[in-house]
Amino acid sequence: MSMKFTPELMDRLTATDFVDDFTEDGGIRYSKDFYMAMHKEISKGLSYVDAYEALGFPVKELGTDRANACGKRAEQLAREGKLNYVDPSSYDGRVPLKEMQEYLGKMSLEEQNAYLTARTIWLETAQEVKKKFLSDYAEKISSLRRTTK
């Protein structure tokens, strides 16, 4: 069953910081933090509907089916171990490992992995840029030598 969101309802939902977007067929695209927060509320002993409501979603307007589906999805993600992830894009890979040593010991293994992944991505990108620059530079030097002879 398709649902049409009013502008007022859309404003209220996006104000929760748990909604990224709305689909044309009446769906809601939740933020990455939504399912973690939903699981946390369920872990406190709340039902799926009560947890959904506690996160700022009006169940009377959105329906219990949607709330239950979100609760089931949050629990499935938790069982699969997909809720406690850290996104490498939230780390600055440009920070040298030497400067990060102090902080690495205070990070969880997931956070360390995310930082090191971000660092690896940055270093590989920098290496590719360097190769491209040196190749272009060598080509220009070679071209200049041919024209000056």
Disulfide bonds with the S-S distance in Angstrom:
none
